[in-house]
Amino acid sequence: MKRIIFSALAVIAFAGTSFSQKATLDNPWSLEGVLSYTNPGGINWSAPSIRARYFVNENIAARVQLGIGDGLGTPRTESYTFNEFPDSVAGVGTQDITRASWMAQIGAEYHLKGTDRMSPYFGLGINFGGGSEKQSWDKFDGTGYNANVSAEAAGSFSMFGVGLIAGMDFYVYENIYLGVELGLNFSSYNYSDVTTDVTTPLGVTNVVDPGYKIGYLSTGAGSVAFRLGWRF
């Protein structure tokens, strides 16, 4: 699969080399998606995202990006079962987890002169987002099967960050470009209290785990982001 994708990108690049050049202000908008190569995970689509840019002039572009995903690789849903006895279906407990999250960015790019087809740039992005998680337990007590326990839990988070950006667009055909982008990013996550309602034969107990804050400093060095875009 990895070879097929790289081969397809190479064919596009070489096929358009003789005909491509950088777009002009007659095409001030661009729309693009991202494909990530992460070692050792191989090639995989990143969290679904789309980026739009508007070129104010030949050097300066405003950008907006919207993604569905927390950027941390957290699964959307998870489901687990817990047997009362090994290899037995007499009693089964379940744990179901559902998550929803989103991320957005606004920013600006400054494009250097480059060449007829290559447009290197650097810029600044402001990132923000949020998400939530819900868990439902049935005959499960957090460690294993328990016929006397069920629970409902919920929590949420918000994120704010800034990033320094460096990248390049390489036009391979008329108004079509491939690109790569790296960055130095700082992100702060604020997790709310997690509230859990635990039901037992004695009634319902409300348990609150206090929220917390955590910050990340990251670079693009651990992975390479390939971009495919259209200028119009």
DAHUHU-V592898 format. One line per field, one symbol per residue. ss: DSSP state (a for helix, b for strand, c for the rest). A space follows every 10 residues. Layout:
BEGIN
ss->???
END
This chain:
BEGIN
ss->caaaaaaaaa aaaaaacccc ccccaaacbb bbbbbbbbcc cbbbbcccbb bbbbbccccb bbbbbbbccc ccccccbbbb bbbccccccc cbbbbbbbbb bbbbbbbbbb bccccccbbb bbbbbbbbbb bbbbbbbbbb ccccbbbbbb bbbbbbbbbb bbbbbbbbbb bbbccbbbbb bbbbbbbbbb bccbbbbbbb ccbbbbbbbc cbbbbbbbba aabbbbbbbb bc
END
